[in-house]
Amino acid sequence: MNTSEFEVTGMTCGHCELSVREEVQEIPSVESVEVSHRTGRLTVTNNRPLEQAAIVAAIEEAGYRAVPAA
């Protein structure tokens, strides 16, 4: 299993979290998604190699901005 973390900006509530979670979970090989509007963090666990750009694109599709966490 691989885990990636991202900083997400623009989320303000639980509905924002749900929108991001739903978009990211549609990516093949994603096993789990944890997201918090309070911390602005997203953690993705996947079972195969996954391009970080695909995760960022899914978050942007939900209407938010994201960058890989440092």
VMD Tcl script that builds the backbone (N, CA, C; Angstrom):
set m [mol new atoms 210]
animate dup $m
set s [atomselect $m all]
$s set {name element resname resid chain x y z} {
  {N N MET 1 A 0.835 -1.176 0.000}
  {CA C MET 1 A 0.000 0.000 0.000}
  {C C MET 1 A 0.884 1.246 0.000}
  {N N ASN 2 A 0.433 2.242 -0.719}
  {CA C ASN 2 A 1.106 3.534 -0.782}
  {C C ASN 2 A 0.193 4.591 -0.179}
  {N N THR 3 A 0.776 5.564 0.501}
  {CA C THR 3 A 0.012 6.655 1.085}
  {C C THR 3 A 0.586 7.980 0.603}
  {N N SER 4 A -0.303 8.881 0.186}
  {CA C SER 4 A 0.090 10.214 -0.263}
  {C C SER 4 A -0.715 11.242 0.507}
  {N N GLU 5 A -0.087 12.370 0.817}
  {CA C GLU 5 A -0.788 13.445 1.519}
  {C C GLU 5 A -0.771 14.702 0.675}
  {N N PHE 6 A -1.856 15.458 0.786}
  {CA C PHE 6 A -2.021 16.687 0.020}
  {C C PHE 6 A -2.564 17.781 0.915}
  {N N GLU 7 A -2.235 19.011 0.568}
  {CA C GLU 7 A -2.819 20.181 1.208}
  {C C GLU 7 A -3.897 20.690 0.265}
  {N N VAL 8 A -5.116 20.817 0.780}
  {CA C VAL 8 A -6.256 21.233 -0.031}
  {C C VAL 8 A -6.753 22.579 0.486}
  {N N THR 9 A -6.932 23.527 -0.406}
  {CA C THR 9 A -7.433 24.840 -0.004}
  {C C THR 9 A -8.832 25.054 -0.565}
  {N N GLY 10 A -9.616 25.826 0.181}
  {CA C GLY 10 A -10.953 26.186 -0.262}
  {C C GLY 10 A -12.069 25.432 0.430}
  {N N MET 11 A -11.751 24.376 1.176}
  {CA C MET 11 A -12.787 23.621 1.878}
  {C C MET 11 A -13.200 24.365 3.139}
  {N N THR 12 A -14.523 24.430 3.387}
  {CA C THR 12 A -15.014 25.144 4.563}
  {C C THR 12 A -15.985 24.338 5.415}
  {N N CYS 13 A -16.386 23.140 4.942}
  {CA C CYS 13 A -17.400 22.390 5.686}
  {C C CYS 13 A -17.352 20.903 5.332}
  {N N GLY 14 A -18.223 20.142 5.984}
  {CA C GLY 14 A -18.302 18.709 5.737}
  {C C GLY 14 A -18.734 18.381 4.316}
  {N N HIS 15 A -19.574 19.227 3.724}
  {CA C HIS 15 A -19.992 18.989 2.340}
  {C C HIS 15 A -18.796 19.106 1.398}
  {N N CYS 16 A -17.902 20.036 1.676}
  {CA C CYS 16 A -16.673 20.174 0.892}
  {C C CYS 16 A -15.848 18.881 0.977}
  {N N GLU 17 A -15.723 18.358 2.187}
  {CA C GLU 17 A -14.988 17.104 2.388}
  {C C GLU 17 A -15.603 15.986 1.563}
  {N N LEU 18 A -16.934 15.892 1.592}
  {CA C LEU 18 A -17.638 14.843 0.851}
  {C C LEU 18 A -17.388 14.961 -0.646}
  {N N SER 19 A -17.433 16.174 -1.167}
  {CA C SER 19 A -17.194 16.387 -2.600}
  {C C SER 19 A -15.799 15.920 -2.998}
  {N N VAL 20 A -14.803 16.288 -2.203}
  {CA C VAL 20 A -13.428 15.875 -2.489}
  {C C VAL 20 A -13.302 14.356 -2.385}
  {N N ARG 21 A -13.824 13.787 -1.311}
  {CA C ARG 21 A -13.737 12.335 -1.099}
  {C C ARG 21 A -14.349 11.578 -2.280}
  {N N GLU 22 A -15.534 11.982 -2.713}
  {CA C GLU 22 A -16.207 11.283 -3.809}
  {C C GLU 22 A -15.397 11.334 -5.097}
  {N N GLU 23 A -14.831 12.481 -5.426}
  {CA C GLU 23 A -14.030 12.596 -6.651}
  {C C GLU 23 A -12.778 11.725 -6.586}
  {N N VAL 24 A -12.077 11.760 -5.466}
  {CA C VAL 24 A -10.825 11.008 -5.347}
  {C C VAL 24 A -11.099 9.504 -5.315}
  {N N GLN 25 A -12.176 9.080 -4.683}
  {CA C GLN 25 A -12.487 7.654 -4.609}
  {C C GLN 25 A -12.817 7.041 -5.966}
  {N N GLU 26 A -13.137 7.860 -6.951}
  {CA C GLU 26 A -13.416 7.349 -8.293}
  {C C GLU 26 A -12.153 6.943 -9.043}
  {N N ILE 27 A -10.993 7.327 -8.546}
  {CA C ILE 27 A -9.733 6.985 -9.210}
  {C C ILE 27 A -9.450 5.497 -8.980}
  {N N PRO 28 A -9.209 4.743 -10.065}
  {CA C PRO 28 A -8.874 3.323 -9.893}
  {C C PRO 28 A -7.649 3.154 -8.998}
  {N N SER 29 A -7.659 2.164 -8.181}
  {CA C SER 29 A -6.612 1.757 -7.240}
  {C C SER 29 A -6.656 2.503 -5.915}
  {N N VAL 30 A -7.514 3.514 -5.764}
  {CA C VAL 30 A -7.629 4.207 -4.484}
  {C C VAL 30 A -8.386 3.301 -3.514}
  {N N GLU 31 A -7.764 3.033 -2.370}
  {CA C GLU 31 A -8.354 2.178 -1.348}
  {C C GLU 31 A -9.122 2.979 -0.302}
  {N N SER 32 A -8.536 4.099 0.140}
  {CA C SER 32 A -9.205 4.914 1.150}
  {C C SER 32 A -8.812 6.374 0.999}
  {N N VAL 33 A -9.715 7.238 1.476}
  {CA C VAL 33 A -9.508 8.676 1.415}
  {C C VAL 33 A -9.906 9.260 2.757}
  {N N GLU 34 A -9.008 10.012 3.364}
  {CA C GLU 34 A -9.312 10.749 4.595}
  {C C GLU 34 A -9.095 12.213 4.282}
  {N N VAL 35 A -10.097 13.047 4.593}
  {CA C VAL 35 A -10.004 14.464 4.278}
  {C C VAL 35 A -10.614 15.280 5.414}
  {N N SER 36 A -9.995 16.420 5.715}
  {CA C SER 36 A -10.480 17.292 6.779}
  {C C SER 36 A -10.450 18.746 6.319}
  {N N HIS 37 A -11.599 19.402 6.364}
  {CA C HIS 37 A -11.615 20.823 6.016}
  {C C HIS 37 A -10.957 21.650 7.115}
  {N N ARG 38 A -10.941 21.143 8.332}
  {CA C ARG 38 A -10.331 21.877 9.451}
  {C C ARG 38 A -8.815 21.985 9.300}
  {N N THR 39 A -8.189 20.886 8.885}
  {CA C THR 39 A -6.732 20.897 8.729}
  {C C THR 39 A -6.300 21.188 7.297}
  {N N GLY 40 A -7.228 21.037 6.344}
  {CA C GLY 40 A -6.885 21.230 4.944}
  {C C GLY 40 A -6.014 20.117 4.402}
  {N N ARG 41 A -6.123 18.938 5.008}
  {CA C ARG 41 A -5.276 17.797 4.604}
  {C C ARG 41 A -6.117 16.676 3.996}
  {N N LEU 42 A -5.512 16.008 3.042}
  {CA C LEU 42 A -6.103 14.847 2.388}
  {C C LEU 42 A -5.061 13.743 2.405}
  {N N THR 43 A -5.461 12.556 2.820}
  {CA C THR 43 A -4.576 11.392 2.795}
  {C C THR 43 A -5.229 10.335 1.916}
  {N N VAL 44 A -4.483 9.843 0.946}
  {CA C VAL 44 A -4.977 8.837 0.010}
  {C C VAL 44 A -4.130 7.582 0.154}
  {N N THR 45 A -4.787 6.446 0.314}
  {CA C THR 45 A -4.107 5.157 0.342}
  {C C THR 45 A -4.514 4.406 -0.920}
  {N N ASN 46 A -3.521 3.909 -1.640}
  {CA C ASN 46 A -3.794 3.183 -2.880}
  {C C ASN 46 A -2.990 1.898 -2.920}
  {N N ASN 47 A -3.486 0.950 -3.726}
  {CA C ASN 47 A -2.848 -0.362 -3.774}
  {C C ASN 47 A -1.946 -0.566 -4.990}
  {N N ARG 48 A -1.862 0.427 -5.864}
  {CA C ARG 48 A -0.958 0.388 -7.015}
  {C C ARG 48 A -0.363 1.768 -7.193}
  {N N PRO 49 A 0.728 1.883 -7.939}
  {CA C PRO 49 A 1.291 3.211 -8.193}
  {C C PRO 49 A 0.229 4.136 -8.789}
  {N N LEU 50 A 0.264 5.372 -8.360}
  {CA C LEU 50 A -0.746 6.337 -8.760}
  {C C LEU 50 A -0.088 7.692 -8.963}
  {N N GLU 51 A -0.371 8.320 -10.083}
  {CA C GLU 51 A 0.182 9.641 -10.374}
  {C C GLU 51 A -0.444 10.674 -9.443}
  {N N GLN 52 A 0.387 11.474 -8.793}
  {CA C GLN 52 A -0.145 12.529 -7.929}
  {C C GLN 52 A -0.972 13.522 -8.727}
  {N N ALA 53 A -0.642 13.703 -9.991}
  {CA C ALA 53 A -1.391 14.621 -10.846}
  {C C ALA 53 A -2.847 14.179 -10.990}
  {N N ALA 54 A -3.097 12.869 -10.967}
  {CA C ALA 54 A -4.474 12.369 -11.067}
  {C C ALA 54 A -5.273 12.751 -9.830}
  {N N ILE 55 A -4.644 12.717 -8.675}
  {CA C ILE 55 A -5.321 13.089 -7.434}
  {C C ILE 55 A -5.590 14.592 -7.426}
  {N N VAL 56 A -4.602 15.377 -7.811}
  {CA C VAL 56 A -4.775 16.833 -7.868}
  {C C VAL 56 A -5.898 17.186 -8.846}
  {N N ALA 57 A -5.943 16.518 -9.994}
  {CA C ALA 57 A -6.991 16.786 -10.988}
  {C C ALA 57 A -8.374 16.458 -10.429}
  {N N ALA 58 A -8.487 15.363 -9.677}
  {CA C ALA 58 A -9.777 14.996 -9.083}
  {C C ALA 58 A -10.219 16.040 -8.062}
  {N N ILE 59 A -9.292 16.533 -7.278}
  {CA C ILE 59 A -9.612 17.564 -6.284}
  {C C ILE 59 A -10.044 18.846 -6.985}
  {N N GLU 60 A -9.350 19.196 -8.056}
  {CA C GLU 60 A -9.732 20.387 -8.813}
  {C C GLU 60 A -11.093 20.207 -9.459}
  {N N GLU 61 A -11.424 18.999 -9.888}
  {CA C GLU 61 A -12.741 18.703 -10.459}
  {C C GLU 61 A -13.837 18.965 -9.428}
  {N N ALA 62 A -13.524 18.725 -8.154}
  {CA C ALA 62 A -14.479 18.971 -7.076}
  {C C ALA 62 A -14.571 20.468 -6.745}
  {N N GLY 63 A -13.667 21.280 -7.302}
  {CA C GLY 63 A -13.735 22.714 -7.120}
  {C C GLY 63 A -12.738 23.296 -6.127}
  {N N TYR 64 A -11.699 22.538 -5.809}
  {CA C TYR 64 A -10.716 22.990 -4.807}
  {C C TYR 64 A -9.322 22.911 -5.394}
  {N N ARG 65 A -8.359 23.482 -4.697}
  {CA C ARG 65 A -6.969 23.451 -5.136}
  {C C ARG 65 A -6.188 22.537 -4.200}
  {N N ALA 66 A -5.179 21.889 -4.761}
  {CA C ALA 66 A -4.375 20.969 -3.951}
  {C C ALA 66 A -2.942 20.926 -4.436}
  {N N VAL 67 A -2.052 20.664 -3.483}
  {CA C VAL 67 A -0.636 20.437 -3.774}
  {C C VAL 67 A -0.176 19.289 -2.885}
  {N N PRO 68 A 0.789 18.504 -3.352}
  {CA C PRO 68 A 1.331 17.471 -2.480}
  {C C PRO 68 A 1.896 18.101 -1.210}
  {N N ALA 69 A 1.643 17.473 -0.078}
  {CA C ALA 69 A 2.134 17.975 1.209}
  {C C ALA 69 A 3.639 17.782 1.294}
  {N N ALA 70 A 4.266 18.722 1.930}
  {CA C ALA 70 A 5.734 18.673 2.085}
  {C C ALA 70 A 6.120 17.730 3.196}
}
mol reanalyze $m
mol bondsrecalc $m
mol representation Tube
mol addrep $m
